[in-house]
């Protein structure tokens, strides 16, 4: 009986964030939905682009930013170089005469410190965050700005598409993951605020920005602070940007570990939001969307061990064990690059399994007190 409870309880905790939670959101939105009152407003905007050794991407990013359908006199573009040494600064300097400013950090400090320094000098009412390899659609800045016509909105995240030239785990799996996340963000927006943003196509009211500690992930902690302060964080699918997906699984795994570690540190930093008495809706969404996912590797282990024990004396659980192991075989096939009609499912399964392994590594590093404040460019 105990092992059956462990098995089915673990399966439920694995499935809940991906199936049950979205269903509950849809029901919630249908009964108590909160629309975003968007309007075509044109506040002053400062676009901040933190960059470290992005010589291969920064030029295209700036060209896309300069092509925005937004009044040039209302738009400020600032690249914050985190002590780049690959020629990034020289490329950015070539855009200075076209309305781009360069702010160089003398020593590498990571994204949080770079943004803290840049926001202190920003002139815009709205601060837009872009990655150094994020290519904004021409209407992206305008779309982000329109959401701030609603006074309840404090932070907006846009739609970030990963471009991949092949069906790799990191490319196809990452794209499928982002697609699912954006569907979830649409539902969360309807009930109030999204939990977790893209980071490469975001905007905040400048007055709501507060300095982020070096070791924390800005695009996770900032939105949580905005929510804690009583404003909404919303998703706008019309604010579009594209990035090139990691070509190597190793690079994607390293990125997932870094993001998960800093997100876990962010959850600890903002642990007050987990209080259901003070923040009932936010704590429910934060646990459902993030905490349970980051701990999913524990449910995977407990489900498999319980299934093995139960299979010894039950034909039903022996069948379930075969299906259970089959899911792992499917994921391993995706990791090994197997082809065939099931390729799409195998790369998605492989990406999920890789993500859970990254969450396990991140949890271990959190317990050891490790930090990962600096970053490397995405390996395209």
GISUL-V142302 format. One record per residue. N is the residue number from 1. RES is the residue in three letters. D_LAST is the distance of its C-alpha to the last C-alpha in Angstrom with 1 decimal. Layout:
n = (N/N)
res = (RES/RES)
d_last = (D_LAST/D_LAST)
This chain:
n = (1/2/3/4/5/6/7/8/9/10/11/12/13/14/15/16/17/18/19/20/21/22/23/24/25/26/27/28/29/30/31/32/33/34/35/36/37/38/39/40/41/42/43/44/45/46/47/48/49/50/51/52/53/54/55/56/57/58/59/60/61/62/63/64/65/66/67/68/69/70/71/72/73/74/75/76/77/78/79/80/81/82/83/84/85/86/87/88/89/90/91/92/93/94/95/96/97/98/99/100/101/102/103/104/105/106/107/108/109/110/111/112/113/114/115/116/117/118/119/120/121/122/123/124/125/126/127/128/129/130/131/132/133/134/135/136/137/138/139/140/141/142/143/144/145/146/147/148/149/150/151/152/153/154/155/156/157/158/159/160/161/162/163/164/165/166/167/168/169/170/171/172/173/174/175/176/177/178/179/180/181/182/183/184/185/186/187/188/189/190/191/192/193/194/195/196/197/198/199/200/201/202/203/204/205/206/207/208/209/210/211/212/213/214/215/216/217/218/219/220/221/222/223/224/225/226/227/228/229/230/231/232/233/234/235/236/237/238/239/240/241/242/243/244/245/246/247/248/249/250/251/252/253/254/255/256/257/258/259/260/261/262/263/264/265/266/267/268/269/270/271/272/273/274/275/276/277/278/279/280/281/282/283/284/285/286/287/288/289/290/291/292/293/294/295/296/297/298/299/300/301/302/303/304/305/306/307/308/309/310/311/312/313/314/315/316/317/318/319/320/321/322/323/324/325/326/327/328/329/330/331/332/333/334/335/336/337/338/339/340/341/342/343/344/345/346/347/348/349/350/351/352/353/354/355/356/357/358/359/360/361/362/363/364/365/366/367/368/369/370/371/372/373/374/375/376/377/378/379/380)
res = (UNK/UNK/UNK/UNK/UNK/UNK/UNK/UNK/UNK/UNK/UNK/UNK/UNK/UNK/UNK/UNK/UNK/UNK/UNK/UNK/UNK/UNK/UNK/UNK/UNK/UNK/UNK/UNK/UNK/UNK/UNK/UNK/UNK/UNK/UNK/UNK/UNK/UNK/UNK/UNK/UNK/UNK/UNK/UNK/UNK/UNK/UNK/UNK/UNK/UNK/UNK/UNK/UNK/UNK/UNK/UNK/UNK/UNK/UNK/UNK/UNK/UNK/UNK/UNK/UNK/UNK/UNK/UNK/UNK/UNK/UNK/UNK/UNK/UNK/UNK/UNK/UNK/UNK/UNK/UNK/UNK/UNK/UNK/UNK/UNK/UNK/UNK/UNK/UNK/UNK/UNK/UNK/UNK/UNK/UNK/UNK/UNK/UNK/UNK/UNK/UNK/UNK/UNK/UNK/UNK/UNK/UNK/UNK/UNK/UNK/UNK/UNK/UNK/UNK/UNK/UNK/UNK/UNK/UNK/UNK/UNK/UNK/UNK/UNK/UNK/UNK/UNK/UNK/UNK/UNK/UNK/UNK/UNK/UNK/UNK/UNK/UNK/UNK/UNK/UNK/UNK/UNK/UNK/UNK/UNK/UNK/UNK/UNK/UNK/UNK/UNK/UNK/UNK/UNK/UNK/UNK/UNK/UNK/UNK/UNK/UNK/UNK/UNK/UNK/UNK/UNK/UNK/UNK/UNK/UNK/UNK/UNK/UNK/UNK/UNK/UNK/UNK/UNK/UNK/UNK/UNK/UNK/UNK/UNK/UNK/UNK/UNK/UNK/UNK/UNK/UNK/UNK/UNK/UNK/UNK/UNK/UNK/UNK/UNK/UNK/UNK/UNK/UNK/UNK/UNK/UNK/UNK/UNK/UNK/UNK/UNK/UNK/UNK/UNK/UNK/UNK/UNK/UNK/UNK/UNK/UNK/UNK/UNK/UNK/UNK/UNK/UNK/UNK/UNK/UNK/UNK/UNK/UNK/UNK/UNK/UNK/UNK/UNK/UNK/UNK/UNK/UNK/UNK/UNK/UNK/UNK/UNK/UNK/UNK/UNK/UNK/UNK/UNK/UNK/UNK/UNK/UNK/UNK/UNK/UNK/UNK/UNK/UNK/UNK/UNK/UNK/UNK/UNK/UNK/UNK/UNK/UNK/UNK/UNK/UNK/UNK/UNK/UNK/UNK/UNK/UNK/UNK/UNK/UNK/UNK/UNK/UNK/UNK/UNK/UNK/UNK/UNK/UNK/UNK/UNK/UNK/UNK/UNK/UNK/UNK/UNK/UNK/UNK/UNK/UNK/UNK/UNK/UNK/UNK/UNK/UNK/UNK/UNK/UNK/UNK/UNK/UNK/UNK/UNK/UNK/UNK/UNK/UNK/UNK/UNK/UNK/UNK/UNK/UNK/UNK/UNK/UNK/UNK/UNK/UNK/UNK/UNK/UNK/UNK/UNK/UNK/UNK/UNK/UNK/UNK/UNK/UNK/UNK/UNK/UNK/UNK/UNK/UNK/UNK/UNK/UNK/UNK/UNK/UNK/UNK/UNK/UNK/UNK/UNK/UNK/UNK/UNK/UNK/UNK/UNK/UNK/UNK/UNK/UNK/UNK/UNK/UNK/UNK/UNK/UNK)
d_last = (49.5/47.4/44.7/44.7/44.2/41.3/39.7/40.0/39.4/36.0/35.1/36.0/33.9/30.8/31.5/32.8/29.7/28.2/31.5/34.5/33.0/31.6/35.0/36.9/34.8/35.7/39.4/39.2/37.7/40.4/43.1/42.0/39.1/38.4/37.1/35.2/37.4/35.0/36.4/35.3/35.7/34.3/34.3/33.0/29.2/27.2/23.4/21.9/18.3/17.8/15.4/14.9/13.5/11.4/12.8/9.9/9.9/13.4/15.4/14.1/14.5/18.0/19.0/18.4/20.3/23.1/23.5/24.5/27.7/29.4/32.2/30.9/33.8/32.7/29.1/27.9/24.4/23.7/20.7/21.3/19.9/20.0/21.4/18.3/19.1/16.5/18.1/16.7/20.3/21.6/19.3/20.4/23.9/23.9/23.7/26.5/29.2/27.5/27.9/25.0/26.0/24.4/25.3/24.5/24.9/26.7/25.5/22.4/23.4/20.5/19.8/23.2/25.2/23.2/23.9/27.5/28.1/26.7/28.5/31.7/31.5/30.3/32.9/31.8/33.4/30.1/27.0/23.6/20.6/17.2/13.8/12.7/9.8/12.3/13.9/17.4/19.6/22.7/24.9/22.7/24.6/27.9/27.2/26.4/29.6/31.8/31.6/33.3/36.5/37.1/38.6/37.6/33.9/32.4/28.6/26.4/23.0/21.3/19.2/15.4/13.7/10.3/9.3/8.5/9.7/11.6/13.6/11.9/13.3/10.3/9.5/13.2/14.7/12.8/13.7/17.3/17.6/16.8/19.2/21.9/21.5/22.1/25.1/26.4/25.9/28.0/30.8/30.7/31.0/34.1/35.7/34.9/31.6/28.1/27.2/23.6/21.4/17.9/17.7/15.5/18.4/21.6/25.0/28.1/31.6/31.8/35.1/33.6/31.0/32.1/30.5/28.2/28.7/26.0/25.1/24.8/21.9/22.9/21.6/23.7/26.8/27.3/27.7/30.0/32.0/32.3/33.6/36.0/37.3/38.4/35.8/33.5/29.7/28.8/26.0/25.9/24.0/24.8/22.7/19.4/15.9/12.5/8.9/5.6/5.8/4.8/5.1/7.9/10.9/12.0/9.3/10.2/13.7/13.8/12.7/15.3/17.9/17.5/17.7/20.6/22.4/22.5/23.5/26.2/27.4/27.4/29.6/31.9/32.0/32.9/35.0/37.8/36.0/36.6/40.3/41.4/44.7/43.2/39.9/40.7/38.1/35.3/36.0/36.1/32.7/31.1/32.4/31.6/28.1/26.9/29.4/30.1/26.5/25.8/29.0/28.3/27.8/31.5/32.6/30.7/32.7/36.0/35.8/35.2/37.9/40.4/39.7/40.5/43.8/44.8/44.2/46.9/49.6/48.3/47.4/45.5/43.2/42.8/41.5/39.2/38.0/37.2/35.1/33.6/32.5/31.4/28.7/27.4/27.6/25.6/22.8/23.0/22.8/19.6/18.2/19.6/18.2/21.6/22.2/25.1/26.1/25.1/21.5/20.6/22.7/21.7/17.9/19.2/21.7/19.3/17.0/20.2/21.5/18.4/18.8/22.5/22.0/19.7/22.6/25.1/23.4/23.1/26.8/27.9/26.3/27.9/31.3/30.8/30.3/26.8/24.7/21.0/21.3/18.5/14.8/11.7/8.7/5.9/3.8/0.0)
